Amino acid sequence: MEELKLYRHILCIDLKSFYASVECAESNLDPFKTPLVVADASRGSGSIVLAVSPYLKTLGVPSRCRIHEIPPGISIIFRKPRMQLYLEYSAKIVEIYLRFISEDDLYIYSVDEAFLDITEYLNYYKKTDLEMAKMILDTIYEETKLFATCGIGQNMLMAKLALDIESKKAPDFIAKWTYEDIPTKLWPISPLSEMWGIGHNMERNLGRMGLQKIGDIAHYDVLTLKKNFGILGEELYYHTHGIDMSLIQKKVSIRTSGKSYGSGQTLFHDYYVPDIFQIILEMVDDVTRRLRLHRRVARTVSFGIGYSKHVGGGFSRQITLDQPTANASLIYEACLSLFRTYYEDEPIRRVHVAVTNLSENHYYQFTLFDDALRLEKEHALHTAVDDIKFKFGRNSINRASSEFESSTIKARNKMIGGHHA
């Protein structure tokens, strides 16, 4: 397996209880001593809790719950969510990262988590990866009063595992893993879902095969895993050996190439079927609107789901259509096909829809199985909707389903950079 091993210096940095810690910083409160909850208490006890302070986590309060699920007897400090404020802090953190490394070596994973490839910077700063991680975390705290944790690894997966499994318990919130650490630090892990990328369904399926610890998977026959779970089984085998060939630079180049249109969304609570379909449809509407405005059609549809943090993992897959299109219904059906194939019935916190393999708009060649009249009517309808939105604003007209509680489109149309103002 030696030829599959990367030897980079990757940092995975996570801002501890981000929303709650920002509120503590704004009020000059210690997040490790303050029982603070980010939730709109005015909406009643059923309101969703977006974040709790690290202090409450030590008392066993989950970071995602409803207000009425918080144990009684705690003098809670409630703070109404302020997404514009969190966005400003997030931008400040990114600005700090970019003082130390180039944008090409930075991959923003979520609003509070990022990967940094510092391999080419160690000689410049004359520091080890541990020293550089501490320097960045200290700078974040000095300038924002936010605490961060950091996993260091020789690839992105290893850095993420070091972050999730060890760094949050370390005295300085920093943990470093190498390939030599995998047998002692990763293989004893049980239950299996404690490892990022293994959901509860996969855990149950692996359990039926007698696999209880990560090391059991690492020592299992890779061909049998691939036979039972497809490419996911093979990937899982290599991941249990700490092997991951992902490069930050490739992820950044894909994101910034300008040869695709995409829409990503980090949800503020867990979504399940069927509510998640509303989110997917609205994101497809957004992507296909941009295709039409730029007079482009796409042949390849990429679709990804990220599970809730306590589960970890998800999937990102793509499908190539018979011919290019900008039709929302066709692209939505492609997303649903990928969803039905790869979804593991886990709580969903992130959704991404993108279209690639673009070309100039052209006439769609109807097949014998297409409803040509329906597709032509849809095209005319969406074109009219585009015109109305352009003239009167993005919320001037929406689908009737935007009135559903599961919908986020009205709020997203008012967002700044994907966050509520």
C-alpha positions in Angstrom: 0.0 0.0 0.0 3.0 2.3 0.2 2.4 3.7 -3.3 -1.0 4.9 -2.2 0.2 6.9 0.8 0.5 10.7 0.7 3.0 12.4 2.9 1.7 15.9 3.3 1.2 18.1 6.3 -2.5 18.8 6.6 -4.3 20.7 9.3 -8.0 20.3 9.9 -9.2 23.1 12.1 -12.7 23.3 13.7 -14.0 26.2 15.7 -15.5 24.9 18.9 -19.2 25.4 19.3 -18.9 28.1 16.7 -22.2 30.0 17.0 -22.3 29.7 20.8 -18.7 30.7 21.2 -19.2 33.8 19.0 -22.1 34.9 21.3 -19.8 34.3 24.3 -17.0 36.3 22.7 -19.5 39.2 22.0 -20.6 39.3 25.7 -17.0 38.7 27.1 -18.1 35.4 28.6 -16.0 32.2 29.0 -17.6 29.5 26.8 -16.2 26.8 29.1 -18.1 28.3 32.2 -21.2 29.8 30.6 -24.5 27.8 30.0 -25.3 29.6 26.7 -27.7 28.3 24.0 -28.2 29.7 20.5 -31.9 29.4 19.8 -34.9 31.6 19.3 -36.7 31.1 22.6 -39.5 33.4 21.6 -40.8 30.6 19.3 -41.5 28.3 22.2 -40.0 25.2 23.7 -40.1 23.3 20.3 -37.6 25.7 18.8 -34.5 24.2 17.3 -31.2 24.7 19.2 -28.5 25.6 16.8 -25.6 25.5 19.2 -24.7 25.1 22.9 -21.6 26.3 24.7 -18.7 23.9 25.4 -19.7 24.1 29.1 -23.2 22.7 28.4 -21.6 19.9 26.3 -19.7 18.8 29.4 -23.1 18.5 31.1 -24.3 16.2 28.4 -26.5 18.7 26.5 -26.5 17.8 22.8 -25.4 20.5 20.4 -28.5 19.8 18.2 -31.9 19.4 20.0 -35.0 21.3 20.9 -35.3 23.7 23.8 -37.6 21.4 25.7 -34.9 18.6 25.5 -32.4 20.7 27.6 -32.2 19.2 31.1 -34.1 21.2 33.7 -32.3 23.0 36.5 -29.8 24.9 34.4 -29.9 28.7 34.3 -29.7 28.9 30.5 -28.6 32.1 28.7 -30.5 32.3 25.4 -29.1 34.1 22.4 -31.2 34.5 19.2 -29.3 33.5 16.1 -27.4 36.3 14.3 -26.1 34.9 11.1 -24.7 38.2 9.8 -22.5 38.3 12.9 -21.4 34.7 12.5 -20.6 35.3 8.8 -18.4 38.3 9.8 -16.5 36.1 12.3 -16.2 33.3 9.7 -14.7 35.8 7.2 -12.3 37.0 9.8 -11.1 33.4 10.4 -10.6 32.8 6.7 -8.6 36.1 6.5 -6.4 34.8 9.3 -5.8 31.5 7.4 -4.8 33.4 4.3 -2.1 35.3 6.2 -0.3 32.0 6.6 -1.0 30.1 3.4 -2.2 30.7 -0.2 -5.9 30.4 -1.2 -4.8 27.4 -3.3 -3.9 25.5 -0.1 -7.1 26.3 1.8 -10.3 24.2 1.5 -13.3 25.5 3.4 -15.2 22.4 4.5 -18.0 24.2 6.3 -18.7 27.5 8.1 -16.7 26.4 11.1 -14.2 23.8 9.6 -11.4 24.1 7.1 -8.4 22.1 5.8 -5.0 23.8 5.3 -2.1 22.2 3.5 1.0 23.7 5.1 3.5 21.3 3.5 5.2 24.0 1.5 5.3 26.6 4.3 7.2 24.8 7.0 10.6 25.8 5.7 9.5 29.4 5.2 8.2 29.7 8.8 11.0 27.5 10.2 8.5 25.6 12.2 7.1 22.1 12.6 3.5 21.3 11.7 2.6 21.2 15.4 4.2 24.6 16.0 2.5 26.1 13.0 -0.9 24.7 14.1 -0.4 26.3 17.5 0.6 29.6 15.9 -2.6 29.7 13.9 -4.9 28.6 16.8 -3.2 31.3 19.0 -3.8 33.9 16.4 -7.5 33.0 16.1 -8.0 33.3 19.8 -6.0 36.5 20.1 -8.1 38.3 17.4 -11.5 36.7 17.9 -11.5 35.1 21.4 -12.7 31.9 19.8 -11.2 28.5 20.7 -10.4 26.1 17.9 -9.3 22.5 17.7 -6.9 21.0 15.2 -6.1 17.6 13.7 -2.8 17.1 11.9 -2.3 14.3 9.4 -0.4 13.2 6.4 -3.5 13.4 4.3 -7.0 15.0 4.6 -8.7 11.9 6.1 -6.0 11.4 8.7 -6.2 15.1 9.7 -10.0 14.8 10.1 -9.7 11.6 12.1 -7.1 13.2 14.4 -9.5 16.2 14.9 -12.6 14.2 15.6 -11.1 11.4 17.7 -8.3 13.0 19.7 -7.8 16.7 19.4 -11.0 17.8 21.3 -9.7 15.9 24.3 -6.1 17.1 24.1 -5.0 19.8 26.6 -3.9 22.2 23.8 -6.7 21.0 21.4 -4.2 19.7 18.9 -3.6 16.1 17.9 -1.2 14.7 15.3 -1.5 11.4 13.5 0.8 9.5 11.2 0.4 6.2 9.4 2.2 4.6 12.3 -0.5 5.7 14.7 -3.4 4.1 12.8 -3.1 0.6 14.4 -3.0 2.0 17.9 -5.4 5.0 17.6 -7.9 4.1 14.9 -8.2 0.3 14.9 -9.4 -0.1 18.5 -12.3 2.4 17.8 -15.8 0.9 18.6 -18.6 1.4 17.7 -17.8 1.7 14.1 -19.9 4.8 13.6 -17.4 6.7 15.8 -15.2 6.9 12.6 -16.0 9.7 10.2 -17.6 8.3 7.1 -19.4 5.3 8.7 -23.1 5.8 9.2 -25.4 3.8 11.4 -26.7 1.8 8.5 -23.2 0.8 7.3 -22.4 0.0 10.9 -25.3 -2.4 11.2 -24.4 -4.1 7.8 -20.7 -4.4 8.9 -21.9 -5.8 12.3 -23.8 -8.6 10.6 -20.4 -9.6 9.1 -18.9 -9.8 12.5 -17.0 -6.5 12.2 -17.1 -4.6 15.5 -13.9 -2.6 15.6 -12.2 -0.5 12.9 -9.3 -2.9 13.0 -11.7 -5.7 12.0 -12.4 -3.9 8.7 -8.7 -3.2 8.2 -7.9 -6.9 8.4 -11.0 -8.0 6.3 -10.8 -9.2 2.7 -11.0 -6.1 0.5 -12.5 -8.0 -2.4 -15.4 -9.2 -0.2 -16.0 -5.7 1.1 -16.1 -4.4 -2.5 -18.4 -7.3 -3.5 -20.9 -6.4 -0.7 -20.7 -2.6 -0.8 -19.3 -1.7 -4.2 -16.7 1.0 -4.4 -17.8 2.3 -1.0 -16.5 -1.0 0.6 -13.1 -0.6 -1.1 -12.8 3.0 -0.1 -13.7 2.0 3.5 -11.0 -0.6 3.5 -8.3 1.9 2.5 -9.7 4.5 4.9 -9.2 2.2 7.8 -5.6 2.1 6.9 -5.4 5.9 6.9 -5.1 6.0 3.1 -6.7 8.9 1.2 -5.4 10.4 -2.0 -7.5 13.6 -1.9 -5.6 16.8 -2.5 -6.7 20.2 -1.3 -5.4 21.8 -4.4 -7.5 19.6 -6.7 -10.6 20.3 -4.6 -10.0 24.1 -4.8 -9.4 23.9 -8.6 -12.6 22.1 -9.1 -14.5 24.7 -7.0 -12.9 27.7 -8.8 -12.5 26.5 -12.4 -15.5 28.5 -13.6 -16.6 25.5 -15.7 -19.6 24.5 -13.5 -22.5 26.0 -11.6 -23.2 24.7 -8.1 -25.2 25.4 -5.0 -24.3 24.2 -1.5 -26.2 24.5 1.7 -25.4 23.7 5.3 -28.7 23.1 7.0 -29.5 24.5 10.4 -31.1 21.3 11.7 -31.2 17.6 10.6 -33.4 16.8 7.6 -34.8 13.5 6.6 -37.1 12.1 3.8 -39.4 13.6 2.6 -38.5 17.1 3.7 -35.0 16.9 2.1 -36.7 16.7 -1.3 -37.9 20.2 -0.9 -34.4 21.4 -0.3 -33.0 19.5 -3.3 -35.7 20.9 -5.6 -35.0 24.5 -4.5 -31.3 24.1 -5.1 -31.9 22.6 -8.5 -34.1 25.6 -9.3 -31.2 27.9 -8.3 -28.6 26.0 -10.4 -30.8 25.7 -13.5 -31.8 29.4 -13.3 -28.1 30.3 -13.5 -27.7 28.0 -16.5 -30.5 29.7 -18.3 -29.2 33.2 -17.4 -25.8 32.3 -18.9 -27.4 30.5 -21.9 -25.7 27.2 -21.0 -26.8 23.6 -20.8 -25.1 20.8 -18.8 -24.7 17.1 -19.3 -23.2 16.0 -16.0 -25.0 16.4 -12.7 -23.1 16.2 -9.4 -25.0 15.6 -6.2 -23.7 15.3 -2.6 -25.1 14.8 0.8 -23.3 15.3 4.1 -24.6 13.6 7.2 -24.9 15.2 10.6 -21.6 15.7 12.5 -22.4 13.1 15.1 -22.7 10.5 12.2 -20.1 11.9 9.8 -19.6 11.0 6.2 -22.0 11.1 3.3 -21.5 10.8 -0.4 -20.8 12.8 -3.5 -21.6 11.2 -6.9 -22.3 12.3 -10.4 -24.4 11.1 -13.4 -24.1 11.9 -17.1 -27.3 12.6 -19.0 -28.0 11.4 -22.5 -27.8 15.0 -23.7 -27.2 18.4 -22.2 -30.1 20.3 -20.6 -31.1 23.2 -18.4 -34.5 21.7 -17.5 -35.1 21.6 -13.8 -37.2 18.5 -13.8 -34.6 16.4 -15.7 -31.8 17.6 -13.4 -33.9 17.1 -10.3 -34.7 13.5 -11.4 -31.0 12.9 -11.8 -30.3 14.1 -8.3 -33.1 11.9 -6.9 -31.7 8.9 -8.7 -28.3 9.4 -7.0 -30.0 10.0 -3.7 -32.0 6.8 -3.9 -28.9 4.8 -4.8 -26.5 6.1 -2.1 -28.5 7.6 0.8 -28.1 5.6 4.0 -31.2 6.9 5.9 -29.0 9.2 8.2 -29.8 12.7 9.4 -28.7 15.2 6.7 -26.9 18.5 7.4 -25.3 19.4 4.0 -26.6 19.3 0.4 -24.7 20.1 -2.8 -25.9 20.3 -6.3 -23.7 21.1 -9.3 -23.7 20.8 -13.0 -20.6 20.4 -15.2 -19.7 19.4 -18.8 -21.3 22.7 -20.0 -22.0 23.8 -23.6 -23.8 26.6 -25.4 -27.5 26.4 -25.3 -29.0 24.4 -28.2 -32.2 22.8 -29.2 -33.1 19.8 -27.1 -33.6 16.6 -29.2 -36.8 15.0 -27.9 -36.9 11.2 -27.8 -39.9 9.0 -28.2 -40.2 8.7 -24.5 -40.1 12.5 -23.7 -43.2 14.5 -23.0 -42.3 17.3 -25.5 -45.2 19.5 -24.7 -44.6 19.4 -20.9 -40.9 20.2 -21.4 -41.6 23.1 -23.7 -44.2 24.5 -21.2 -41.7 24.2 -18.4 -39.1 26.0 -20.4 -41.5 28.9 -21.1 -42.7 29.0 -17.5 -39.1 29.1 -16.0 -38.1 31.8 -18.5 -41.0 33.9 -17.4 -40.1 33.3 -13.7 -36.5 34.3 -14.5 -37.7 37.6 -15.9 -39.9 38.4 -12.9 -37.2 37.6 -10.5 -34.7 39.8 -12.4 -37.1 42.8 -12.4 -38.7 42.5 -9.0 -36.3 40.5 -6.8 -35.5 36.9 -6.1 -38.4 36.5 -3.6 -41.0 38.2 -5.9 -42.1 34.8 -7.1 -41.5 31.3 -5.8 -43.0 27.8 -6.0 -46.1 27.4 -3.8 -44.1 24.8 -1.8 -41.9 27.6 -0.5 -44.6 28.0 2.1 -43.8 24.6 3.6 -42.0 24.6 6.9 -39.2 22.5 5.4 -38.5 25.2 2.7 -35.5 27.4 3.0 -35.7 29.3 -0.3 -37.2 32.5 1.0 -34.6 32.8 3.7 -31.8 31.9 1.3 -32.9 34.5 -1.1 -32.3 37.1 1.7 -29.0 35.6 2.7 -25.5 37.0 2.5 -23.0 34.3 1.4 -25.4 31.6 2.3 -26.2 32.9 5.8 -29.1 34.8 7.4 -28.4 38.5 7.7 
